[in-house]
Amino acid sequence: MTCQELDSILYPFLDGEFQPEERLEVEAHLTGCAECAQRVNMELRMQQSLRRAARHAVESTRAPDALRARIQLGIRQEQRRDTQMGWLRASAAAVVVLMAGGAWMALRPEQRQRFVDDAARRHARQLPVEVAGGHEHVEAWFDGKLDHRVSVPRLPNVQLSGARISNVTDRPAAYISYERNADKQGAPARRIGLFVFDDAKREVEAPPLPSVQVGSSHGYNVAVWRDEEIVYELVSDLDESDIRRMVAEQAAAKSRPSRPVSPDVAARPVALQP
Ligand SMILES: [Zn+2]
């Protein structure tokens, strides 16, 4: 069962309209998917408080006897359904307890792999860019299109070829496309895709710069890192060492003071500077 499938049956499921074997499927998904477990938990809590509020309203209102009897019958049915749903509440609670214990750490890499796979798949599709131009132009184009600000990293030795709006799993993301030209030593031109998305809740395990986690999927290397609440995923067929060097150089350039440095000093190796 996928997250989308669970999403489409969530409400009938919460209403207890499922057979035991269907429930098992849902339960299996909830054990492996922190996002959905959290969501189910939230829905359950919301339903409970709605019910409490309804009960309270009925108890505190003087309704005609016949109407009151009908409403109370409804509440009794609700209570029966409550018991049916006990198993779900228990299993959702178990998932939460698991997460509070060590299993949460085990779930997060799985979660990250989901994002790695999805980014690689989308990069492979080679979708056309929606905007081209310089870094500032592309950054300005993203303004207002996503909930988070997009800064376009200046990766060393590559050209910015453009950008588009995309997704990584269900997160709206900026997709920034770079190209490295073929060089004189015969290395072919390479395409580099960078996904940028908001992860304020820190659900994706991504190390803060200058650290970077490199995984692989669909024949691509995928580097993942975080800058506060923003997660970056760089997808490319470059070697892992090339990617690490590229990200490290970009991080170093970013943390350097933006005050312009005279070119002859900047070009000299650090050890030779007076
Ligand atoms: Zn899910």
Boltz pocket constraint, residues with backbone or C-beta under 6 A from the ligand:
constraints:
  - pocket:
      binder: B
      contacts: [[A, 2], [A, 3], [A, 6], [A, 29], [A, 33], [A, 35], [A, 36], [A, 37]]
      max_distance: 6.0
